[in-house]
Amino acid sequence: MDESPGTTPASADGVRVLVVDDEPLVRSGLTAILSSAPDLDVVAAVGGGAALDALHRFRVDVLLLDLRMPDVDGLSVLAGLAQLPRRPAVAVLTTFHADEKVAAALAAGADGYLLKDTDPDQLVQHVRALARGARVLSPGVTATVVQGFLRSRGSVPAQEALRRLTPREHEVLLLLTEGAQNAEIAERLFVSLPTVKEHVGAVLTKLGVSNRVQAAVLAVRAGVVGGA
């Protein structure tokens, strides 16, 4: 599918994916890979200029978004998600192992980043993980992203930020770096869902970040866990 939103019907239980990239060959390749999985439905594969229109026209669970496009910058598309009644999970796509825009995308709320040469089987798994609410971090650009993200924050060093956490909040952060969602955290820590939500909120506030993937990146930088 290419430049033709909605030509492939989505199953009731399928993960609905929008691919946004300026290169038709890349769009076709990603669509072919994702469509090979029975639980993934590519509802559209479009260039940057058609991205926001497609997002308004179709219910999208996962957005794969190219960062560097000549017609519409990927960061502009990311900013436009605030207009949607239901925001999809977003992984930004990059060709470069050292791409400073990835850090800006994470700061703007992206849920992860992937290199365009990601193994096809891994790509399918990453999209499924995004649909579950997990983070996806391509190891090839982790170091660059961490450094760029921290520069963009302009706040305290990672180790100092981590010292603000209580022991329980530290446990929650470790589970966030594994991609655990609130229900799983509650089960593993033997606490209630409202308690988990309070802890997650406290972690994000104390670390000065706006979402889970940013917290995970900070934890990697501080050496709490290894690079993803």
JODA-V423171 format. One record per backbone hydrogen bond with DSSP energy under -1.0 kcal/mol. CO is the residue of the C=O (numbers start at 0). NH is the residue of the N-H. If there is no record, write none. Layout:
co: [CO | CO]
nh: [NH | NH]
This chain:
co: [3 | 14 | 15 | 15 | 16 | 16 | 17 | 18 | 19 | 22 | 23 | 24 | 25 | 26 | 27 | 28 | 29 | 30 | 33 | 36 | 38 | 40 | 42 | 43 | 44 | 45 | 46 | 47 | 49 | 50 | 51 | 52 | 53 | 60 | 61 | 62 | 63 | 64 | 66 | 72 | 73 | 74 | 75 | 77 | 78 | 79 | 80 | 88 | 89 | 90 | 91 | 92 | 93 | 98 | 99 | 100 | 101 | 102 | 103 | 104 | 105 | 110 | 111 | 112 | 113 | 114 | 118 | 119 | 120 | 121 | 122 | 123 | 124 | 125 | 126 | 127 | 128 | 129 | 135 | 137 | 140 | 141 | 142 | 143 | 144 | 145 | 146 | 147 | 148 | 149 | 156 | 157 | 158 | 160 | 161 | 165 | 166 | 167 | 168 | 169 | 170 | 171 | 172 | 174 | 175 | 180 | 181 | 182 | 183 | 184 | 185 | 191 | 192 | 193 | 194 | 195 | 196 | 197 | 198 | 199 | 200 | 201 | 202 | 203 | 210 | 211 | 212 | 213 | 214 | 215 | 216 | 217 | 218 | 219]
nh: [6 | 40 | 60 | 61 | 42 | 43 | 63 | 45 | 65 | 26 | 27 | 28 | 29 | 30 | 31 | 32 | 33 | 34 | 36 | 39 | 14 | 16 | 5 | 18 | 2 | 20 | 49 | 50 | 53 | 54 | 55 | 56 | 57 | 88 | 17 | 90 | 19 | 92 | 73 | 76 | 77 | 78 | 79 | 80 | 81 | 82 | 83 | 62 | 110 | 64 | 113 | 66 | 115 | 101 | 103 | 104 | 105 | 106 | 107 | 109 | 108 | 135 | 91 | 137 | 93 | 117 | 122 | 123 | 124 | 125 | 126 | 127 | 128 | 129 | 130 | 131 | 133 | 132 | 112 | 140 | 144 | 145 | 146 | 147 | 148 | 149 | 150 | 151 | 152 | 153 | 160 | 161 | 162 | 163 | 164 | 169 | 170 | 171 | 172 | 173 | 174 | 175 | 176 | 179 | 178 | 184 | 185 | 186 | 187 | 188 | 190 | 195 | 196 | 197 | 198 | 199 | 200 | 201 | 202 | 203 | 204 | 205 | 206 | 208 | 214 | 215 | 216 | 217 | 218 | 219 | 220 | 221 | 223 | 222]
